[in-house]
Amino acid sequence: MIVTGGPLDDVLFRICEMLEVVLNDSKAHCSINLLNDQNCIEGGVAPSLSKDYLDAIQGLKIGPNTGSCGTAMYKKELVIVEDIKNSRMWQDYLSISEKFGLQACWSNPIID
C-alpha cells in the first residue's frame, strides 16, 4: 500500500489491523497517532477502539506526562507503562484510559 501510494489513513489502519492479529489478544488495541506542527496530536487511526477514543485525544499537546503516546512523541523514545492506573504519565488522563478499558500501554514514536 505504501509503495503504490495508498491513502495514509488506509495504510495506518491496515498496519494496526495486522498488529492486532499478530498479538492475538482481544484486549490488545493498536493506534497510530499523528503529530501536527504545533506539537499536538492530530489525526490517526485506532481500528478496534471507538471513534470516541480518537476524538478524546485530538488536540492533546504532547509533553513529559501526556499518557504513553504523548510522552513517547515528546521524548522521542519508547515508553512502556505496565499499570496505567498507577502511572504518573497517565495521571491527568485516567478518564480516557478508564472509558476505553486501557490497563497497560507501550508506545514507540516513528520519526518521519
N, C-alpha and C positions, 0 to 999 in steps of 0.2 A: 504494500500500500504506500509505503514511503517512497519507494523508487518510482512508482507510477504517478506520484503527485496527488495521492488521495487527500481529501479534506482533513485538516489537522484533528478536528474533533472525532472523526471516524477512526483515524489511526490510534489516537489515545484511548478511545473506547474499546477498540479491539485488543490493545495491549493489556488493559485492565481485565477484560474478559479472559484472556489467555492466562494471566497470572492467577486469577481466582480458580480456574480449572486445575492448574498445576498444584495450588495449595490444597485443593480438595477438602475444604473445611467450610461448612455452611456459615460459620461465624466470621470468616475472613472476607474482608472487603478491600478492594483496591480503589484508590482515587489518584488522579493526576491533576494537580493544581497548577495554574499558570500565574506568573508574577508580572504586573504591569510596571511602567516606568516610574511610578510613584511608590514602589515597594509595597504594593497591596495585592492581595490575591484577587485575580480577575479571570474568570473562566475556568474551565477544566471539566473533568468527567468523573463520574462515580457510578458505574453501571448498576451495582447491587444495592446502592443507597438511594433513598428518595431524593427527588429534586430539592426538597427542603434542606437537605444537608448542604448542597452547593450554594443555595440561597443564604444559608446561615453563615457561611464563611466568606462570601463575596465582599470585597472591600476591606477585608481584615488587613490591617497594617502589620507586616511581619516584624518580629523582634525576638529578643532572647527568651521570652516566655510566652509564646503565642502558639500553644499546642505543639504537637510534634512537627507538623508540616511547616508552619510559620517559623519555628525555631530552626529547622533544618535549612530552610531557604535563607534565613538571616545569617546563620553560622557557616553556611556552605559546606556542611558536613553531615554525615549520617547521624541520626538521632533515634535512639531506641528507648521507649517508655514501656516498662513491663506492667505497671499499675497506674493507669490514668488517674484514678481517684486520689492517689497519694503523690501525684507529680506536681512539682512547683510550676512546670511548663503549662499544665492544664488548669491551674487553679482558677483562672478567670473564664474558663471555657467548659466547666463541668456540665453546664446545662446542655451544651451541644453533645458532649460525649454521652450523657445520660439519655437524651432524647433519641439518639441513634444506636444505643447499646454498645458503644465503644468501650472496651476494657483495657486494651493494650494497643500500641501502635509503633511502627517503625517508619521512618521517612528518610529518603535519600534524595538529595537535590540533584537534578540533572542540569548542568550549566551549558547553555547554548552559546 
